[in-house]
Amino acid sequence: MASVQFKNIVKKFNDNTVLNGVDIDIKDHEFVVIVGPSGCGKTTLLRMLAGLEEITDGEIFIDDLLVNDLHPSKREIAMVFQDYALYPHMTVEENMNFALRLRKLEKGEINSRVAEAANILQLNKFLKRMPKQLSGGQRQRVAIGRAIVRKPKVFLFDEPLSNLDAKLREEMRVEIAKLYQRLNATILYVTHDQVEAMTLAGRIVVMNHGIVQQVGSPIEVYRKPANLFVAGFIGSPTMNFMSGRLSLEDGKLHFINESINLYIPPFLLANPAKQDGREVTVGVRPDAAYDPRPGRPRASGSGKAD
């Protein structure tokens, strides 16, 4: 497998800047999920890594090799698309071995790789079927298998589960997590579904308007968001925001606006005296709210204002 580096990546379509100074370091064998709203540039970043989009400015490295001008076929990358992209006139086996046949590998090697991938993805009994005879989840597994047989340095997933129903998405998340553990691969996974991001990622890259807002583990991004966008985007239900000011009353810090007076514990803000009068926005996650009266059930959250 391989490490991946994006250095000051810029992508423009005419006067429209889609990516603006993106810097991301992905370690060898790491599972990184890029998440953000539609149009934030996450798929464009993936396509640039694959060599399907030209880079306006910046550098992309795979294992310390600059790949800006390297042909896609030479980058040793396999990409799994949202729409499966299977050849309808080929069987499952033919779809999976097509790239290997183009590379003119020996038949024994081709059969061995296909058998290994089919075993990993539980596709053995479907190898002679046509794509139209498969369910959506089975087709997606074939698309993943087609990537596995190539034994690439990096796997790229572009919203691979978005066409599946909710139950099948949950099942496929488990399958992808198991696949990662088995292959110990370097994976870059793009999604707008934060549940996928939180459950699959070793690290999450949160993007908005072509800019990286925060990079961190799922728990870091959830509990210590870098800004209001990350705080509002990550979490379901979303975080509640209130604008107001901080006021020091009898040595204790309070958040005050027209409808609330909220005590702020000392561990949340240092130097209370210096915070007096400061205009702030307070964010509270629904799972952190609870009724403090004796005997009342407490939510599973931390009870802290984020």
Buried (B, 14 or more C-beta within 10 A) or exposed (E): BBBBBBBEBBBEEEEEBBBBBBEBBBBBBBBBBBBBEEEBBBBBBBBBBBBEBEBBBBEBBBBEEEBEEBEEEEBBBBBBBBEBEBEEEBBBBBBBBBBBEEEEBEEEEBBEBBBBBBEBBEBEEBBEBBBEEBEBBBBBBBBBBBBBBBBBBBBBBBBBBEBBEEEBBBEBBEBBEEBBEEBEBBBBBBBBBBEBBBBBBBBBBBBBBBBBBBBBEBEBBBBEBBEEBBBBBBBEEBBBEBEBBBBBEEEEBBBEEEEEEBEBEEEEBEEBEEBBEEEBEBBBBEBBEBEEEEEEEEEEBEBEBB
